[in-house]
Amino acid sequence: MFEPVKFYGNLSEGIVNQIMQAIKNGELKPGDKLPPEREMCTMFSVSRTVIRDALKVLVGLGVVTIRHGMGAYINEVDEAEDVTRLASLLQISHGTVEELFQVREVLESQAVIWCTQNANEQDLQQLEHIVRKGKELGDTGESKLALLDAEFHLKIVEAAGNRVLMRLMINLLDLLGENRSRTLMVPGRQRLSVLDHASIVEAIKQRDSELARQRMLSHLVNVREAIQSVAQASEDRK
């Protein structure tokens, strides 16, 4: 049913996609138990950390429930609404992009405050690791950078410590996925996003909530404007 995932930076998403596809195909049904973490490590050829990251996303999407001491189980899903909705919802208007960013600004400006207050040393190290990987990729590997971008924002929400906010952010990032990926193809945009991320992490490390909030809002404005410019350029070519 499953096969090894191949690309670094895309590992947990590759696992999520395979499990979602197995549900869509009927290979996994509500109530089915996923293999133990150790077996999935072998199946996907990844570390246990990657498996746990993938399971975290699936839990956030409401696809999987973790029963402590028992394992991970597939939830009752509506194929039309829950499994295929992520792809269909990517077809969104320019007006909706604007509205989504308004919501992101509200949610993420608060999330980064909570992150500044609640993040532990491991959280900070993981955020720094994501930024470091982005710098190493440079201006190449747009798909990997898009995944690192999503990972960065989700990590901030996770460190904020609000599970409801985590699920909302997963859905928001899914809605904006195609637009964010296209924006990262703009020359120089990748480097600017990584620099924005680095400045946000620095404020979090300083435990300066207001500075972190300001830098997050500035970053989101920059990304929103980049998305709008890409969309306008696409319209002009028609």
C-alpha positions, 0 to 999 in steps of 0.5 A: 500500500505504501512506498518509501518517500524520496525527497528531503523536506517533503517527507512528512507531506509525502506520507500524508499524501499516501495515507490520504490517497489510500483512504480515497482509494478505499485501501484504508477505511474508518476504524482501520488501524495504521501500522505501528510507528516502527513499521511505518519507518521501514515502509516509508524509509524515514525516521520516527520523527518524520512519521510523528510529524505526518501523524500530527498533520493527519490528526490536525486534519481530523483524519486520524485519532491517536489512542494512547497505548493503542495506536493511530486509527482512521476516523469516519470521513466524508470523501467529498468533504474531507479527502478531496476538499484540499485540492478543490479549495485551492481554486480561490479568487483574488478576493478570497486570497485577501480575506485569507491573509486578513485571517492569517494576520489575526491568527498568526500575530497572536500565535507568535505572541503565544509562541514567544511566551511558551516555546521551549528550547526544543521548539527554538532549536526546531525553528532555527533548523527550519530557517537554516535549511531554507538558507542552505537551499538558497534560490533553488528547490521551490517545492522544498522551500514551500514545504519549509515555509509551511513547516515554519508557520505550523511550528510557531502555532504548535509551540503556541500551544493551542490545538484549535489554532493548529487545525485552523492554520493547517487548513489556511495553509492548504487553501493558500498552498498553490499561491504560496508555491507560485510566489516562491518562484519569483526571483529573490522571494525565497531569500526574503522569506527566509530572512523574514523567518530568521528575524521572527525567530530572533524576536522569539528567542529574545522573548520579545512578544511585540517585536515578534508580532510586528515582524510576523505582520510585516512578513505576512504583508510582504507575502500577500503583496508578492502573491498579488503581484504574481496574480496580476502578472498572470492576468496581464499575460491573458 
